[in-house]
Amino acid sequence: MRDLLADDDEGVREAAARFCAQVRGDMVHRLWRAGPDDPVLRRAMFANPAPPDRDVHRLLWQGYLEAAGPLPVDRDPELLAALLRWPVREEHKAMIGGLWARTRDPELRRLVLDLGAVAAAPAERVLTLALLDRLGELRPGDDAGSVGGVLADDDPELRDRMAGFCRTAVGGHLEAFWSLESPRRDTPLRRLLLQNPARPPAGTVNLLWSAWLERPSPELTDALVRWGRPARFPAEASPAERELESLSVIPLNGTAKVLLRPPVRAALVTALGLGDHPLSEIAERRVTALGDRRLVEEVCAAAAADPALAWVCVKHGLAPEDTATRAVFFLLTGQPEQYRALDPDGGLLSLGYAAADAAARDRIRQAMLAAGELDLVRVVAGDDRRARIGEMTRGEARYLAEQLAARKEWERLWALVQDLPIGTGAELVRLFDGWLPRDEDARRVFGMYLETEPAAVALAARYLDERWPLAVRQATIRFRGRVNDVSFAPDAPLLAVASNQQSAGVIDLREGVLAEHHDGFQASVGRVLHVGGGAFVAGERTNRHDRPCRLLRCGDGGTAVLHTVQGSVTSLAATGPDGAFAAGTRSGRLLSGAGGGGRVTSRPLTALGLPEGDWARSIAAHPASGRLAVLGRSLVVTGPPGQRPASSAAEHLAVRAGFVSEDVLACAGRSGTVTVLHRRGGALARSAHMRIEGLGGIAALPGTGRLAVADRRGRLLFLDAATLAPVWTHRSPGGRHATSVHASPAGDLLAVGHDNGETDLFDLRAGRLPSLVGRALAGLVPRDLDAVAAARAVAAGGHPAHVASTVALLHACLEHRFRFDIEIGGAVALTAGDYDISL
């Protein structure tokens, strides 16, 4: 056919050309495959309306399109006419769109528009869709990443169409566009999306609120308000996310119901301190429009602590309602004229300073220094300096001392030093410029202060906390005969003793002698209770339930029967400071006696809720609250009249109990269990539990929050009553088994009885020393001198020199302080060593 088309005879050529233009079927494909590169045959085949096969068709389009390569080449118009006459497949359109996107050839642009040609590759596809104004066909997952490129394209028509689509996108397109980059970045795409009325996804809204707080813009502000959705986070959100939720509510909702919710109220206060951020101005409008007194108080409190908030209070005249608080507020927020008008003599500021916390006091002192003319000493110390010493910080004390030293008010400075903790006093005594007290004893104490290094006091305080004994064994009393019970007197160093030889007595612990002896009992004396005033109550016991036993008052050289019961008196406890007591009996009765040997009343334990036939193995009392614990097979704690008793089923039969505090009771069982119970309404809840092998006795130590527990291995354990964790341990020589532990009512003395008839006497006063060294002297009482005197003897034996010197300084300070209150040297001294007592 190529030869015929090239024949010299024109008629042959024309006939061959007509054949090529009219041929059909397989011959068309054979001719195209025979000479696709032959220009004569190709031209003849262009006239044929039947398209070539797929491969040749693609090669023809490729040949036409590649004519617009790097070097400009004129395309064959006859080829294009033929290609357009034949069906244009999608793959051909993709080739056209892709090449146009790469070259921006004007002729290809026309083809794209005429044919609706869409490229295949994502970036080229997005460009052709933009050119065709068919951006709704974008695939959110594949095509969205090319949107930014179109927005930056040189073709303004493409840019405008993409920008318009971004402003109106919804659904998956909108979500895809917002997911392209962080909403925090200011990009052309984000600026367009902010103009879209459709709200972004919830997570994006949260990020936009966060971005707005960090870097606000008018466009972002308008969008967030237009969308009307605050930030929202799941239940496990962080505090910062919760705050963002509340802050985002402020621009969107101005109703009191929403704004006065506690989290939003706090956010309003935070927003006021954001400086030139638009949220600060919005919050200002909200606060002033609400006019809520509680909110105003919160704003003022925050402004007093943060100068960044003072502007709104000054601008709108906001101030606290309380006058003392208002005086402090005016001073801290830089409103001196308002302060002087309110508090000309500084009295209100002094009250406000006393009520402030440590951080606020520091700010007040700084503001007073800046103000200049205020009476700093009066404000810090108040009219009653000693009443405020206990709560004064070390920084406040130094501040006040320096002000007094600057004024050369030496007497007042010396009085201040004597009220402070000795460590602070040893530091501040260096401020005196050669001044000495006039009184000789005061000069002695002053000299001891000068000789004491503050660092030595701090070192001693650490030593005392870590290594100081909580109890010191003073004596061992050996009784001839079995001792059933002992009881300390509440008002003197006396110990009442019950004997199984139908006798009882009182030991004078200062002299180590039997001061009183009472016999003539009709049975063994099982329980004793010293009630003070030189008297004690004794209860008889027997092995027979039906045998009568008596409750007697012993004192003034004789005995008097108070009551007679069937069976033993099983327990005694003091219920009041005037000698009132309660007693439990084997017959299931609870006896109550008044002080001074008055009438004794009796009632059954069933009236307290214990079952019929139960009886009190032990009772414990908390005189200050009127609570009484009765331990039978179950446990009942009664209260003042009108209060419902609390009860608990005993897990282990309790035989000894003691009140740690009004609502905390420690119980010990026969098996060695120690349980701490908290009263909660009508129930007793267990808060701590442990088992001590060979438990011999337990006692609650008044005012310490501790328990003393003795076991049969010779250990005296001091336990934290809240957790039962060991605090300190004393070990006694072996060979003896502890059988009882008793503490004195004031918590000064402890007696531990043993099975061999010996009772160890411990002085607990010295154990209070660690808590006294760091306390303000103004808060100590004459009884504390007794404890320090006992500790001074302990410190002198086997403890470091800086501990002994610190205790000596504390002792000298208290002696001087209480020289007119007590007789110096009158502290109770117990007989030391071992001694025998025969009952």
Secondary structure, 3 states (H helix, E strand, C coil): CHHHHCCCCHHHHHHHHHHHHHCCCHHHHHHHHHCCCCHHHHHHHHCCCCCCCHHHHHHHHHHHHHCCCCCCCCCCHHHHHHHHHCCCCHHHHHHHHHHHHHHCCHHHHHHHHHHCCCCCCHHHHHHHHHHHCCHHHCCCCCCHHHHHHHHCCCCHHHHHHHHHHHHHCCHHHHHHHHCCCCCCCCCHHHHHHHCCCCCCCHHHHHHHHHHHHHCCCHHHHHHHHHHCCCCCCCCCCCHHHHHHHHHHHCCCCCCHHHHCCHHHHHHHHHHHCCCCCHHHHHHHHHHHHHCCHHHHHHHHHHHHHCHHHHHHHHHHCCCCCCHHHHHHHHHHCCCHHHHHHHCCCCHHHHHHHHHCCHHHHHHHHHHHHHHCCCCHHHHHHCCCHHHHHCCCCHHHHHHHHHHHHHCCCHHHHHHHHHHCCHHHHHHHHHHCCCCCCCCHHHHHHHHHHHHCCHHHHHHHHHHHHHHCCCCEEEEEEEEECCEEEEEECCCCCEEEEEECCCEEEEEECCCCEEEEEECCCCCEEEEEEEEECCEEEEEEECCCCCCEEEEEEEECCEEEEEEEEECCEEEEEECCCCCCEEEEECCCEEEEECHHHCCEEEEEHHHHCCCCCCCCCEEEEECCCCEEEEECCEEEEECCCCCCCEEEECCCCEEEEEEEECCEEEEEECCCEEEEEEEECCEEEEEEEEECCCEEEEEEECCCCEEEEEECCCEEEEEECCCCCEEEEEECCCCCCEEEEEECCCCCEEEEEECCCEEEEEECCHHHHHHHHCCCHHHCCHHHHHHHHHHHHHHCCCCCHHHHHHHHHHHHHHHHHCCCCCCCCCCCCCCCEEEEEEC
